[in-house]
C-alpha cells in the first residue's frame, strides 16, 4: 500500500508524538520537551525525549530516534503500513484508496507545486529587473533590502495581463495547471484567462515544509480596490489551515518557547528582521480553529499581537470566540496590544527590538481580555447590569470543553466580580481600599466607566492604599521584593519545577541584585537533575552565590507552606504559576503607572487622574490576590489543596 506524503503529514499534524508515546512511556514536561525512561533499555535516569514541535523522539540510551510511525513500529512490532493504518484510525482519517484516480491526483498535486515554484522564481526575477524598480523602492522605504528580499523570496508581478501566463506557457505549463494553481483569473464570461496578480509586491506562502503553495500580493497602486490579494482556494491551498512564515518560524518558536502571530506579511518580515523570527500571520482573515491548532503545535501559549485601535481589539475579540471551545491545559493564548496608531512594522522601524519586546512583555492572558471585553459592553452601575455581566461570562465559560480549566476560569471570574463589587473572594482575605477603587474605575475603551459615572473623588489628589504602598511593586529601594524572593525560593525548594519553568525563569524581570544572581544560576542549572533541594542549594553555593541565596531565603520569611520543601510539588507548582503571572502583570502595570504619572503631571485633568486610579486599583487587586496565596495552607489548614 502506498501512502502519499501529504497523507502521512496529515497524520503527524493531527497526532502529537507525545500523545502516542505516553501510552508506553511515563512522560514529564522538561522545558519545551517531554522526558521519560527509555522503552528500549533499563535505566534509572531519563534519556528519552519527545519534541512535539519537531514531530520527533530521541532515545540517547540506545541511539535511536524517529517520528511517530517509527515509535509504533519499534514498540509494537508493526510494519510501516500497519503503523500507518493504526495511527490513521486514531487521527480520524480514512485510508487512501490506491486507484489510478488517486495516483493521478497525487501526480497532479506534485506538478502544481512545480508550477508554483516556477511562478515564485518568475516574480523574484521581475523584482530585480528594471521593471521592478518601483517595487524595490517600496520595499526599501519599509526597510526591506536585498538580503531580506532574498530570504523571504519577495517578488514583483508586472502590470501586464499575460506576463506570467506567457512565461509559464513557454515552460510547457498547461492552461489548466495555471488555473488550478490560482494564478489565472478565468470564468464563463472571460474569453481569455489572464494573470490574477498584476503590479503587486509578491509574498510566497509556503506549507510547513517550505514548499510554495500560494501567494499574497500587495498592490502598489493606491486606487486598487484590494490592497492585499491572496490566491484563491486550490487543491494545495486552504487559507484557513495555513499561516504565513510557518516553515521559518517552527524552529525559532521551539528555541524561544513561544510563537507570535501578527496580521500582515510585512509585519512578519519586519519583526523577523528586528530579532523575532518566531512570528507568523494568518492570511487576511480572522484566526481559525485550524490556525489555532497550528500555533499550539509550535507553543503552548502563542502571543497574538494586535494593533491598539478599535479594529485590533475587534480582531482580538474574534480570536477569543474562536479559541474558547478549544483551549485546555497547555493550550491557551495571550494578547499583546500595540500603541494606538502603530502596527508591528511601524514599531519595529521606530523602536526596534526593545520596543517590540516591551509590548510582548505586557501580553495579557485570555481570561483578562475576555473580562475586559464583557465589562466594556456598557455601564455596570446597577445590580441588573452587573447580573447581566455575570450571566454573559457564565455562558462564555460554558464553551470551554476541558472541565478542569472551565472550573479555574469560573474561579478567576468570580474573583473579578467580587473585586468589582467590593467583596473579598471566597476563602481569600479582604482587599481593602483597592476593591472600592476598582468598582469605580473607568474602562480603557474610551466609552466611559462601565461601573457608573465618575465619583466625586476625581477632584482630589490621587492617593495609594496603605497595603499598596507596602507592596513589592513600589518597594524598589526597600530591599528584595517579596514576590521575587518567593518565586526563587519555590524553585530552590522544588527542583522538579526548574526544568518545567526554565523559559519563565530566564525571561523574568527582577529588580534586586541578589535575586538576579540566583535567577541566572538557576537558569544555568535548569537542564540538570537534582535529587532534592539540598543538592540544588549545594550547586548554587559552589557557584559562589551562598550569600545571594541566603538573602533570597531571608526576604521570603515567613515562608508560606506551599513553598516549603516538604510541600507537594503540584501545590508548589500551582502557587509558582500564579506568582509568575502576578509578577509579569505587576511589572507591566508599574510601567503603565509611570506613564500615567507623567501624563497627569503634564495635564491634571479628570481623564488622566481616572487612568492613574485604574492602574492603582488593578495593582491593589494583584496584591489582594497575592495575599490569598500567602495565606494558603496556613490560616485555612488546607495544606496540599490546590488553589
C-alpha positions in Angstrom: 0.0 0.0 0.0 1.4 3.4 -1.0 0.8 6.4 1.2 1.2 9.9 -0.2 3.5 12.4 1.7 0.5 14.7 2.2 -1.5 11.9 3.9 1.4 11.0 6.2 2.0 14.7 7.0 -1.7 15.0 7.9 -1.5 12.1 10.4 1.6 13.7 12.0 -0.1 17.0 12.2 -3.1 15.5 14.0 -1.3 13.3 16.4 1.3 14.9 18.6 4.2 12.5 19.2 3.9 12.9 23.0 0.3 11.7 22.8 1.2 8.4 21.2 4.4 7.9 23.2 2.9 8.4 26.7 0.8 5.2 26.2 4.1 3.3 26.8 6.4 5.9 28.5 5.6 8.0 31.5 6.5 11.5 30.4 7.3 14.6 32.4 7.5 18.1 31.0 11.1 19.3 30.6 11.2 22.8 29.3 9.8 22.7 25.7 10.2 18.9 25.5 9.0 15.8 27.4 11.3 13.3 29.0 11.0 9.8 30.4 12.7 6.4 30.8 13.8 4.6 27.6 11.3 2.0 26.4 14.2 0.1 24.9 16.7 -0.1 27.8 16.6 -0.4 31.5 17.7 2.9 33.1 17.3 5.0 36.2 17.8 8.5 34.8 15.6 9.6 31.8 17.3 9.7 28.5 14.3 9.5 26.3 13.0 12.8 24.9 9.9 13.8 22.8 9.6 17.1 20.9 6.2 17.8 19.5 7.4 20.8 17.5 9.9 18.7 15.7 7.4 15.8 15.5 10.2 13.5 16.7 11.5 11.4 19.6 15.1 10.8 20.7 16.4 7.9 22.8 20.0 8.7 23.8 20.5 5.4 25.7 20.1 3.4 22.6 20.9 5.9 19.9 17.5 5.6 18.3 15.2 8.3 17.1 12.4 8.8 14.7 8.8 10.1 14.1 5.5 8.8 15.4 5.4 5.9 12.8 8.9 4.8 13.8 7.9 4.7 17.5 4.8 2.5 16.9 6.8 0.2 14.7 9.7 -0.1 17.2 7.5 -0.6 20.3 4.7 -2.7 18.9 6.5 -4.7 16.2 4.3 -3.5 13.4 5.2 -3.0 9.8 5.1 0.5 8.3 1.7 0.0 6.6 0.3 -1.4 9.8 1.6 1.5 11.9 0.1 4.0 9.4 -3.2 2.2 9.5 -3.3 2.2 13.3 -2.4 5.9 13.6 -4.7 7.0 10.7 -7.6 5.4 12.6 -6.6 7.3 15.8 -6.4 10.5 13.8 -9.8 10.0 12.3 -8.5 9.7 8.8 -9.8 7.2 6.2 -7.0 5.2 4.5 -6.4 6.4 0.9 -7.7 4.0 -1.7 -5.0 3.2 -4.2 -6.7 3.7 -7.5 -5.5 5.1 -10.8 -7.6 8.2 -10.0 -5.9 8.6 -6.6 -2.4 8.2 -8.1 -3.3 10.8 -10.8 -4.4 13.3 -8.1 -1.1 12.9 -6.3 0.8 13.3 -9.5 -1.2 16.4 -10.3 -0.5 17.8 -6.8 3.2 17.4 -7.3 3.1 19.0 -10.7 1.1 22.0 -9.3 3.8 22.6 -6.8 6.3 22.7 -9.6 4.2 25.3 -11.4 4.1 27.5 -8.2 7.8 27.2 -7.8 8.2 28.5 -11.4 5.9 31.4 -10.6 7.9 32.3 -7.5 11.1 32.3 -9.4 9.5 34.5 -12.1 8.3 37.0 -9.6 11.7 37.1 -7.9 13.4 37.8 -11.2 11.0 40.5 -12.1 11.6 42.3 -8.8 15.3 42.5 -9.5 14.8 43.6 -13.1 14.3 47.1 -14.4 10.5 46.7 -14.3 10.7 46.0 -10.6 12.3 49.4 -9.7 9.1 50.9 -8.2 8.5 47.7 -6.1 12.1 47.8 -4.9 11.6 51.4 -3.8 8.5 50.5 -1.9 10.4 47.7 -0.1 13.4 50.0 0.6 11.0 52.5 2.2 9.8 49.7 4.5 13.4 48.8 5.5 13.4 45.6 3.5 16.6 45.5 1.5 18.0 42.9 -1.0 19.1 40.4 1.7 15.6 40.3 3.2 14.0 40.2 -0.2 16.1 37.1 -1.0 15.5 35.5 2.4 11.7 35.7 2.1 11.7 35.2 -1.7 9.8 38.5 -2.2 8.9 39.2 -5.8 7.0 41.5 -8.2 4.2 40.8 -10.6 4.3 43.1 -13.6 1.4 45.3 -14.6 0.6 43.2 -17.6 -2.3 40.8 -18.1 -0.4 37.9 -19.6 3.2 38.2 -18.4 3.1 35.2 -16.1 0.8 33.2 -18.3 3.2 33.6 -21.3 6.2 32.8 -19.1 4.7 29.6 -17.8 3.4 28.6 -21.2 6.9 28.8 -22.6 7.9 26.2 -19.9 5.2 23.8 -21.2 2.8 24.5 -18.3 -0.8 24.0 -19.4 -3.6 26.5 -19.1 -5.5 24.1 -16.7 -2.4 23.9 -14.4 -2.2 27.7 -14.3 -5.9 27.8 -13.4 -5.6 25.0 -10.8 -2.8 26.9 -9.0 -5.0 30.0 -8.9 -2.5 32.1 -10.9 -5.0 33.0 -13.6 -8.5 34.6 -13.5 -11.0 32.6 -15.5 -14.7 32.0 -15.9 -17.5 31.5 -18.4 -17.7 35.2 -19.1 -13.9 35.6 -19.6 -12.8 34.7 -23.1 -9.1 34.6 -22.4 -7.8 33.8 -18.8 -5.4 36.4 -17.5 -2.9 36.9 -14.7 -4.5 37.3 -11.2 -1.7 39.3 -9.8 -0.6 42.5 -11.5 1.5 45.4 -10.3 1.9 43.9 -6.8 4.7 43.0 -4.5 4.5 39.2 -4.1 4.9 37.2 -1.0 5.2 33.4 -1.5 3.0 31.4 1.0 4.6 28.1 1.9 3.5 24.9 3.7 5.2 23.6 6.8 8.0 22.0 4.7 8.7 25.3 2.8 7.1 24.4 -0.5 5.3 27.3 -2.2 1.5 26.6 -2.2 0.1 30.1 -2.8 0.9 33.8 -3.0 -0.1 37.1 -1.3 0.2 40.3 -3.3 0.4 43.9 -2.0 -0.9 46.5 -4.5 1.4 49.4 -5.4 -1.4 51.5 -6.8 -3.4 53.2 -4.1 -6.5 53.2 -6.2 -6.8 49.4 -6.4 -9.8 48.1 -4.6 -8.0 45.2 -2.8 -4.8 46.4 -1.1 -3.8 42.8 -0.4 -4.9 39.9 -2.5 -4.4 36.2 -1.8 -4.5 33.2 -4.0 -7.9 31.5 -4.1 -8.6 28.1 -2.6 -6.9 25.4 -4.7 -6.0 21.7 -4.3 -2.8 22.8 -2.5 -4.0 25.9 -0.6 -6.8 26.2 2.1 -6.5 29.6 3.5 -7.9 28.8 7.0 -5.4 26.0 7.5 -2.2 27.9 6.8 -0.2 30.6 8.5 2.4 32.8 6.7 6.1 32.0 7.6 5.2 28.7 9.3 8.2 26.9 7.8 10.7 29.6 9.1 9.0 30.1 12.5 8.8 26.5 13.6 12.5 26.1 14.6 12.7 29.6 16.1 9.4 29.0 18.1 10.9 25.9 19.5 14.1 27.7 20.6 12.2 30.7 22.1 9.4 28.6 23.7 6.7 30.8 22.1 5.3 32.0 18.8 3.9 35.4 17.9 1.0 35.9 15.5 0.6 39.3 13.7 -1.7 40.5 11.0 0.3 41.0 7.8 3.1 39.8 5.6 5.3 42.9 6.1 4.7 42.8 9.9 6.1 39.3 9.9 9.1 40.2 7.9 9.8 43.4 9.9 9.6 41.7 13.2 11.8 38.9 12.0 14.4 41.5 10.9 14.1 43.1 14.4 15.1 39.9 16.1 11.8 38.0 16.4 12.0 35.1 13.9 9.3 33.1 15.7 6.4 35.2 14.1 3.6 34.1 11.7 0.4 35.7 10.3 -3.0 34.4 9.4 -3.8 35.2 5.8 -6.0 38.3 6.0 -8.8 36.6 7.9 -9.9 36.1 11.5 -8.0 33.4 13.3 -9.5 29.9 12.5 -9.6 26.8 14.7 -7.1 25.1 12.3 -4.7 28.0 12.6 -5.1 27.9 16.4 -4.0 24.2 16.3 -1.1 25.1 14.1 0.1 27.7 16.7 -0.3 25.3 19.6 1.8 22.7 17.9 4.6 25.4 18.0 4.0 26.7 21.5 1.6 26.2 24.4 0.7 29.9 24.8 1.1 31.8 21.4 1.0 35.6 21.7 -1.5 37.3 19.4 -0.1 40.8 18.6 -2.8 43.2 17.5 -2.9 46.9 16.7 -4.1 49.0 19.6 -7.0 50.6 17.7 -10.7 49.6 17.6 -10.1 47.2 14.7 -7.3 45.5 16.6 -9.5 45.0 19.7 -12.2 43.5 17.5 -9.8 41.1 15.9 -8.7 40.0 19.4 -12.3 39.5 20.5 -13.0 37.4 17.5 -9.9 35.3 18.3 -11.3 34.7 21.8 -14.6 33.4 20.5 -12.7 31.0 18.2 -10.3 29.8 20.9 -12.6 29.4 23.9 -14.0 26.0 22.9 -10.5 24.7 22.0 -8.3 25.8 25.0 -7.2 23.5 27.7 -4.1 22.8 29.9 -1.1 23.7 27.8 -3.3 25.3 25.1 -4.2 28.9 25.5 -3.5 32.4 24.1 -2.0 35.7 25.2 -2.7 39.1 23.8 -0.3 41.9 23.2 -1.7 45.3 22.0 0.4 47.8 20.2 0.4 51.6 20.9 -2.6 53.1 19.0 -1.8 54.1 15.5 1.1 51.7 15.1 1.3 48.3 13.6 4.2 45.8 14.2 6.1 47.2 11.2 5.8 50.8 12.4 7.0 49.7 15.9 9.9 47.7 14.5 11.2 50.6 12.5 10.7 53.3 15.1 11.7 51.5 18.3 13.4 48.3 17.2 13.8 45.2 19.2 13.4 46.9 22.6 10.1 48.5 21.8 8.7 45.2 20.5 10.0 43.3 23.5 8.3 45.7 25.8 4.9 45.2 24.1 5.3 41.5 24.2 6.3 41.5 27.9 2.9 43.1 28.6 1.0 40.3 26.9 -2.2 39.6 28.8 -3.9 36.2 29.4 -7.0 35.3 27.5 -9.2 35.5 30.7 -8.2 39.1 31.3 -9.0 40.2 27.7 -12.3 38.3 27.9 -13.2 40.0 31.2 -12.4 43.5 29.8 -14.4 42.8 26.6 -17.5 41.9 28.6 -17.1 44.6 31.2 -16.9 47.3 28.5 -20.2 46.3 26.8 -21.9 49.1 28.8 -22.3 50.7 32.2 -22.3 48.4 35.3 -23.9 50.9 37.7 -27.0 48.8 38.6 -27.4 45.3 40.1 -29.3 44.3 36.9 -26.4 45.3 34.7 -23.8 43.6 36.8 -26.0 40.5 36.9 -26.1 40.6 33.1 -22.3 40.7 33.0 -22.1 37.7 35.3 -24.6 35.8 33.1 -22.7 36.6 29.9 -19.4 35.4 31.5 -21.1 32.3 32.8 -22.4 31.4 29.3 -19.0 32.0 27.8 -17.1 29.8 30.2 -19.5 27.0 29.4 -17.9 26.9 26.0 -14.6 25.7 27.5 -14.7 21.9 27.0 -11.9 21.0 29.4 -13.7 20.6 32.8 -10.7 21.5 35.0 -9.9 24.6 33.0 -13.5 25.6 33.0 -13.6 25.5 36.8 -10.5 27.6 37.0 -11.9 30.2 34.6 -15.1 30.4 36.8 -13.0 30.9 39.9 -11.0 33.6 38.3 -14.1 35.4 37.0 -15.7 35.1 40.4 -12.7 36.8 42.0 -13.0 39.6 39.5 -16.7 40.0 40.1 -16.1 40.1 43.8 -13.4 42.7 43.4 -15.7 44.8 41.2 -18.4 44.6 43.9 -16.1 45.3 46.8 -16.4 41.8 48.2 -13.4 39.6 49.2 -13.2 36.4 47.1 -14.3 33.2 48.8 -11.6 31.9 51.0 -9.4 35.0 50.5 -8.6 38.0 52.6 -10.2 41.4 52.4 -8.8 43.5 49.6 -9.2 46.8 51.4 -9.3 50.1 49.5 -8.3 48.6 46.2 -11.7 46.9 45.7 -13.6 50.1 46.2 -11.3 51.9 43.8 -11.8 49.2 41.1 -15.5 49.4 41.5 -15.4 53.0 40.2 -12.5 52.6 37.8 -13.2 53.7 34.2 -12.9 51.4 31.2 -9.9 51.8 28.9 -12.0 51.8 25.8 -12.9 55.4 25.9 -16.6 54.6 26.3 -16.7 55.9 29.9 -16.7 54.0 33.1 -18.6 50.6 32.9 -19.0 51.0 36.7 -21.1 54.2 36.6 -20.4 57.9 36.4 -17.1 59.2 37.8 -17.3 59.7 41.6 -16.6 63.0 43.4 -13.1 61.9 44.5 -11.8 62.6 41.0 -11.4 66.3 42.1 -9.0 65.2 44.9 -5.3 64.3 44.5 -4.5 60.6 43.8 -3.6 58.5 46.8 -2.4 54.9 47.3 -3.8 52.5 49.8 -1.5 51.6 52.7 -1.3 48.0 51.6 -0.3 49.0 48.0 2.4 51.4 49.4 3.9 48.5 51.4 3.8 46.1 48.4 6.8 44.9 46.4 5.5 46.8 43.3 6.5 50.1 44.9 9.4 48.7 47.0 12.2 49.2 44.5 14.5 50.8 47.0 13.5 48.8 50.0 15.5 45.6 49.5 14.4 42.5 47.7 10.7 42.4 46.7 8.9 39.6 48.5 7.4 38.2 45.3 10.8 37.9 43.7 12.1 36.1 46.7 9.1 33.7 46.9 9.4 32.7 43.2 13.1 31.9 43.6 12.6 30.1 46.9 9.9 28.0 45.4 12.3 26.8 42.7 15.1 26.3 45.2 12.9 24.1 47.3 11.3 22.2 44.4 14.0 21.3 41.8 11.4 19.4 39.8 9.8 22.7 38.8 13.0 24.1 37.5 13.1 22.5 34.0 9.4 23.0 33.6 9.7 26.7 34.1 13.1 27.3 32.6 11.8 29.7 30.0 9.7 31.6 32.5 12.7 31.9 34.8 15.0 33.1 32.0 12.6 35.9 30.9 11.7 37.0 34.4 12.2 40.8 35.0 13.7 41.0 38.5 14.9 44.1 40.3 17.1 43.0 43.3 20.8 42.3 42.6 20.8 39.2 44.7 17.7 37.9 43.1 19.1 38.4 39.6 22.2 36.4 40.6 20.2 33.5 41.9 18.0 33.7 38.9 20.9 33.4 36.5 22.4 30.5 38.4 19.1 28.6 38.5 18.6 29.2 34.7 22.0 27.8 34.1 21.2 24.7 36.2 17.7 24.1 34.7 18.9 21.3 32.4 20.4 19.3 35.2 18.7 16.8 37.5 18.9 17.2 41.3 17.9 14.6 43.8 16.4 17.1 46.2 16.6 20.8 47.3 19.7 20.2 49.3 21.7 19.1 46.3 20.4 22.1 44.3 21.5 24.5 47.1 24.9 23.0 47.1 25.2 23.6 43.4 24.2 27.3 43.9 26.7 27.7 46.8 29.5 26.1 44.7 28.9 28.9 42.2 29.8 31.4 44.8 26.3 32.6 45.5 25.7 31.4 49.0 25.2 35.0 50.3 22.8 35.8 47.5 20.8 32.6 48.2 20.6 33.4 51.9 19.3 36.9 51.0 16.6 35.3 48.9 15.6 33.0 51.8 15.5 35.9 54.3 13.4 38.0 52.1 10.8 35.2 51.8 10.3 34.8 55.6 7.9 33.8 57.0 7.8 31.1 54.3 4.3 30.1 53.1 3.5 26.4 53.3 3.4 25.6 49.6 7.0 27.0 49.2 8.5 24.7 51.8 10.5 21.7 50.7 8.0 19.2 52.1 5.0 20.7 50.3 3.5 18.6 47.4 5.1 19.6 44.1 1.7 20.0 42.5 0.8 22.7 45.1 4.1 24.4 44.8 3.7 24.4 41.0 0.3 26.0 41.2 1.5 28.7 43.5 4.5 29.3 41.3 2.3 29.6 38.2 0.2 32.2 39.9 3.2 34.1 41.3 4.8 34.3 37.8 1.6 35.6 36.3 1.1 38.1 39.0 4.7 39.3 38.7 4.5 39.7 34.9 1.3 41.7 35.2 2.6 43.8 38.1 5.8 44.8 36.2 3.7 45.8 33.1 1.4 47.8 35.4 4.3 49.5 37.0 5.4 50.8 33.6 1.9 51.9 32.8 1.8 53.7 36.2 4.9 55.7 35.3 3.4 56.8 32.1 0.1 57.7 33.8 2.0 59.8 36.4 3.8 61.7 33.7 0.6 62.3 31.8 -1.1 63.6 35.0 1.8 65.9 35.7 1.6 67.3 32.2 -2.2 67.7 32.2 -4.0 67.3 35.5 -7.5 66.5 34.1 -10.1 64.0 35.3 -9.3 61.6 32.5 -5.6 61.3 33.3 -6.4 61.0 37.0 -9.0 58.3 36.4 -6.5 56.4 34.4 -4.0 56.6 37.3 -6.6 55.4 39.7 -7.5 52.5 37.5 -3.9 51.3 37.4 -3.6 51.8 41.2 -6.8 49.7 41.6 -5.5 46.9 39.5 -2.2 46.9 41.3 -4.1 46.7 44.6 -6.2 43.9 43.2 -3.0 42.0 42.4 -1.8 42.5 46.0 -5.1 41.1 47.2 -4.7 38.0 45.1 -1.2 37.6 46.4 -2.4 37.9 50.0 -4.6 34.9 49.4 -1.7 32.9 48.0 0.4 33.8 51.0 -2.2 32.6 53.4 -2.7 29.3 51.6 -2.1 26.2 53.7 -1.5 28.2 56.9 -4.6 30.0 58.2 -7.0 27.8 56.3 -5.5 24.5 57.3 -5.9 23.3 53.7 -2.3 22.1 53.3 -1.8 20.3 50.0 -5.0 21.6 48.4 -4.5 23.2 45.0 -5.6 26.9 44.9 
